[in-house]
Amino acid sequence: MFETERVLRVGRNLAIYAVGVGLLVVAALGLADAIELSTAVAAPLFVAGLLLVLIVHEYFGGPV
């Protein structure tokens, strides 16, 4: 039971972390004009990605 709970917690953390990093990458490419993405969309995506990564690190104890 204990191991299953730990595996699920790590899986949840990694999934949230992956979404945050993905948002950061897309937003950074948009801000650098490497992809077609307006600044009005890229800036909030960047902030959202940063918040997700910070949530995983501060509240959930890191990705692993």
C-alpha positions as CSV (number, residue, x, y, z in Angstrom):
1,M,0.0,0.0,0.0
2,F,2.7,2.4,1.0
3,E,4.8,1.8,-2.2
4,T,1.7,2.3,-4.4
5,E,1.0,5.6,-2.8
6,R,4.6,6.8,-3.3
7,V,4.5,5.7,-6.9
8,L,1.3,7.6,-7.5
9,R,2.7,10.7,-5.8
10,V,5.9,10.7,-7.9
11,G,3.8,10.1,-11.0
12,R,1.6,13.1,-10.2
13,N,4.6,15.3,-9.5
14,L,6.3,14.3,-12.7
15,A,3.2,14.9,-14.8
16,I,2.6,18.4,-13.3
17,Y,6.3,19.2,-13.7
18,A,6.2,18.0,-17.4
19,V,3.2,20.2,-18.2
20,G,5.0,23.2,-16.6
21,V,8.2,22.6,-18.4
22,G,6.3,22.1,-21.7
23,L,4.5,25.4,-21.2
24,L,7.8,27.1,-20.5
25,V,9.4,25.7,-23.6
26,V,6.4,26.7,-25.9
27,A,6.3,30.2,-24.3
28,A,10.0,30.7,-24.7
29,L,9.9,29.7,-28.3
30,G,7.0,32.0,-28.9
31,L,8.7,34.9,-27.1
32,A,11.9,34.3,-29.2
33,D,9.7,34.3,-32.4
34,A,10.9,30.8,-33.2
35,I,7.3,29.8,-33.6
36,E,4.2,31.7,-34.5
37,L,2.8,32.7,-31.1
38,S,1.8,36.2,-30.0
39,T,3.4,37.8,-27.0
40,A,0.0,38.2,-25.5
41,V,-0.3,34.4,-25.4
42,A,3.3,33.5,-24.8
43,A,3.8,35.7,-21.7
44,P,0.9,34.2,-19.7
45,L,1.9,30.7,-20.8
46,F,5.4,31.4,-19.5
47,V,4.1,32.5,-16.1
48,A,1.7,29.5,-15.8
49,G,4.6,27.1,-16.6
50,L,6.8,28.8,-14.0
51,L,4.0,28.6,-11.4
52,L,3.5,24.9,-12.1
53,V,7.2,24.1,-11.7
54,L,7.3,26.2,-8.5
55,I,4.2,24.4,-7.1
56,V,5.9,21.0,-7.7
57,H,9.1,22.1,-6.0
58,E,7.6,24.1,-3.0
59,Y,4.4,22.3,-2.2
60,F,4.9,18.7,-3.4
61,G,8.6,18.4,-2.5
62,G,10.2,18.2,-5.9
63,P,9.5,16.2,-9.0
64,V,10.7,12.9,-7.5
